[in-house]
Amino acid sequence: MTITRCGAISSPGTCMATPSTRIVVRAGSYPGGIYIDSLQGTAGRPIKIEGEPGAIIDGTGDGEVMHLTDPRYVVLENFEMFGATGNGLNIDDGGSFATPSTSITLRNITVRDMAASGNNDGIARGLNVQ
């Protein structure tokens, strides 16, 4: 699944997310390779992506399980991620130091069984984990 800036690709849930949006991912197994660009809440109104118990993202065969580029004020919680050949969960600034990722909260996130070698991470650096 690829979700780019809103308007570029219509995609359920995240593309239409505005501050205070809560996206609930039902229990089940979902394929990895998820890319979300510019998901941005505000200080008092973060965007929340919440997995129900048993929400699993299977990155088997993908370079990354999930990649958030240039997010701000996002809460990601209750997910199990596994099996990618690169980074499990990558959160970055999209290559621009002028717009760093900020105010990202990770709760109850499990990243395991990464089939990576070299400089690859379960949770990639570039954020503050609370």
N, C-alpha and C positions, 0 to 999 in steps of 0.2 A: 504494500500500500504506500503510495506517495501522496503527500498532502503538501502542496506548495502554497504560496501566498494566496489568500482568499481571492476568488475571482479567476485565478489561473486554472484551477481544477476544482470542480464541484465534488466534494467528498463528504460523506455523512459525519456529522458531529463536529470535528475539530475545525474545519474551514469556516463554519458559521459561529464558532465560539467567540464570545465577547466577554469582557470582564464579568465575573460572577458565574459563568457557565460551569455546570457540573456535568461531566460526561461519565456515565456508568457503563463499564464493559462487563457484560454478563459472564458467568462462569463458563469455561470451555477453553479449548486450545485454539490459538490463532497463529498464523504464520508471521515470522519476523520480517525483517527488511522494511520496517516502518520508518518513514522519514516525515517529519513535521517541521515546517519552516515558519518562523515568526509568530508563534503562539504567545500572545501577550495579554496578561491581565493587568491589574493595577494593585497598588499597595493594599488598599482596603477591600479589593474585589478580585482575588486571584482566580485563575481558571484551574479547575480540579479535574483530573482524569483518574478515576477510581475503579479498580477492579473488584468485582464481587469475589468472595472466597472461591478459589479454584480457577481464577483467571490466569491463564498461562500463555506466554508468547514464546513460540518455538522458533528459534533462529537457525535451526539445522539447514545448512546449505546457503545461508546468507552471510554476508560480511559483517553485518551488525543486526542486533535484535531490534533496537530502537535508536533513532537519532533525532534529537531536538536541536534545531539550529536557531539561534538568536531568540530564545524564549525569555520572557520576563514574568515574574509573579505567577508561577505555575506550581501546582501541587500534583505529584504523581505518587499514587499509593496502591498497595495491595496487588502486586504483580510478581509472578515467578517468571524469570527469563532464562533461557538456556540455549546452548548449542551453536552459537554463531562462530565463524572462523576469524572474526576480528573483534571489535569492541562489543560488549554486551549492551550497555546503555551509554551512548555518547551524547553529551550535552556541550555545545560549543557556541562560539560567537559568529560562526559563518565566515570567518576569515577577516572580520573587521574589528580592530581594537576600539573603534569609536562606538560600537554598539555591543558591549559585552552581555553575555547571559547573566542574569542577576535574579536574586530572590526565588530560587528554585528549592522546593521542599520535597524530599524523598522520604516516604514512610513505608515500612514493611515491604521493601523491595528485595527480592532474592535473585542474584545473578549467579548461575552455576554452570559447570560443565562446558566451559568455553573451549572450543577446539582450535585455539589460536596459538601462534608461535611468534616470537619476536616482540615488538613493542605494541602489544594490544592489551586492553584493559577490560575488566569486568564492568566497572563504572569508570568512564574516561574522565580525566581531570578537566578543570576549567570551571568548577562551581563549588559552592559551599554546601555541604551535606548537613542537614539539620536532623 
